[in-house]
Structure formats: C-alpha cells, structure tokens
Amino acid sequence: MSVAEDEQDTTELLAAELSVELTSFIGCFGGGWTSLPSDGVDLDVDTTGLGNLFGPWHVHGRPFQIAMRPTGRREVEIGTPLGRWVGAGSLLWVVDRRERIDVDDPELSARLSRLAKTRRTTFRYCTSCARIVGPEDRDGSTCHDCMSRWLGVVF
Ligand SMILES: [Zn+2]
C-alpha cells in the first residue's frame, strides 16, 4: 500500500469511526492521517506492555504535528506526538499534552491549531539537505539521514 493510499484509508476510517462526513472531518482535522508508527508500545499509556488501552493513535503531518484517537462515538483525545530514542534504531512515539474533546465542540479547531503550532516550533531545516525535520530526526542542525549519508554516523 502506498503512503497516499494509507493516508486516504486511515482518514476515511477515522471519519467513519467518529460518524463525521469525510468533507467535514477534513475541514476540521485535515486529511492525510496515518497510524502512529510505534502503536502498541506507547509506554506512557500502558506500562504493563499490553498496548494502548484506549485504542491506537493516529498522526497528521510530516513531520508529525498532531496525534489523535477516537475515544467515544463523538469524542477524541488529541495531543502532541513526541519521538524518543530508546536504543539504537528504536524511536518510541509518545503523546504529550493530551486532552479529550467532543468533535462538536466549537473549540476543537482552535485546540488542534494550538497543538500543531506548539509542535511546529520544534521543527528546523536541516543545514545539509534543507528538509524540515522534527527534533527526533536531527542532532543539532543536521538531520539523521544526512549524518548517515555524508558523515558515516550509524544510528
Ligand atoms: Zn538533512
């Protein structure tokens, strides 16, 4: 499955799960949602290792800007995705600044926008390739891809 197909499928599934028409969902949450990569090992959700007790997280944006998961028929939990390296090559995603909100709450768009802005303040352009990267994908001003490719650093 291509990235675009995965984003379309995930976005459509989230809209259906929340009983929101797709165009309304995209108007509020945006399109292009994908599953959080470390889904099921989100240790701050469940330290017993049984996985996410309230269902999988989904993320929006590249780098990820917002995390969201349905927690009820018309309710979502939203937050800021944070990547933490927990060993060589192991990036664990957790969700910070969580809050629950009804999908019909008029504050929802403003809250999503605030979370995304907060996360975007941590993004930087790589001085080597000029791509924008999150803090989990760089050391200093150079992204990990460039450090591997041009400096021989092994992650
Ligand atoms: Zn780079």
Residues whose N, C-alpha, C, O or C-beta is under 5 A from the ligand:
A	BS01	ZN	C126 S128 C129 A130 C143 C146
